């Protein structure tokens, strides 16, 4: 079998296509294999952090993406009984980023922007209805097995492989990499609604987390609607939880005047905290959800995946050009896996526990801690660096 002088990427989501854009920009030929027949339009991740927007800006993508979204300069924390506990304005770190805000835009906007920008470039190929279901490698390349929806398969051989094919990654399975961690007992319900929460809730910001021991929730505004998230108890069946009646009843616990016609979509999913045992296996790599998954409180999943993509491709491009040996690629695993454990996993787990705790002492600690941070400019700055993921990038750089 002849070897294609290209990097193969499994998955045309925001991580896979961000990696593609970064490689093509550096003159590295890429072929993306996507199992679906077109780019996804699923309603999934919709938060882009300042650090990520800066990376996308370097690729010439941020301006078009910002035009599709809603700029959210503040993040707010509330409780059902106390109202606003604290709010944080990204203006406090405007000297550290070109984008001192969270951008609320559906991830499929980014994938279409990238595909449109790269269309016609000979270094970019995307092949739909080609799902990577197997991979094997030797010292010179990686052979992938591709499956089509009609049941047929084929094999292709390239120089390197990036698995950005999601939480159920076939690439990760083919490499035999363990996916260590756990699954939360409750599921998360996301309800998209056109109800005007800002008119109903005085002082509500576009990104607002509400702590409550019975039913925490959060508000996330995107263009044209709000996405509301709630935890769903294990004893509630999937069928019940995804019904419009249940969604309306759940929204009614927050705003009783919500009507059925306000509901745009309902999504239920299981929530995991897992990290692959390694992000590199020879000439193959894992990035994004294929490498790590976490609960969405803090919006760190897709953003962390894009950070993976940029870190990896900067190194891979240098190896491709012969500027450094492939030992340079071990630093990708060192930096991104450790940062995932130290920051993404740690903070998303803490975010969930702070919102749901029923312990009065823990509730008091959480409220006091947030108020103390908001009252101190130095603490506010440190906090914003953490939630914007700037701190995690700084930590990765420290690892050499």
Secondary structure, 3 states (H helix, E strand, C coil): CCCEEEEEEECCCHHHHHHHHHHHHCCCCEEEEECCCCCCCCCCCCEECHHHHHHHHHCCCHHHHHHHCEEECEEEEEECCCEEEEEEEHHHHCCCCCCCCEEECCHHHHHHHHHHHHCCCCCEEEEECCEEEEEEECCCCEEEEEECCCCCEEEEEEEEEEECCCCCCHHHHHHCCCEEEEEEEEEEEEEEECCCHHHHCCCCCCEEEEECCCCCEEEEEECCEEEEEEEECCCCCHHHHCCHHHHHHHHHCCCCCCCHHHEEEEEEEEEEEEEECCCEECCEEECHHHCEECCCCCCCHHHHHHHHHHHHHHHHHHHHCCCCCHHHHHHHHHHHHHHHHHHHHHHHHHHHHHHHCCCHHHHHHHHHHHHHHHHCHHHHHHHHHHHCCHHHHHHHHHCC
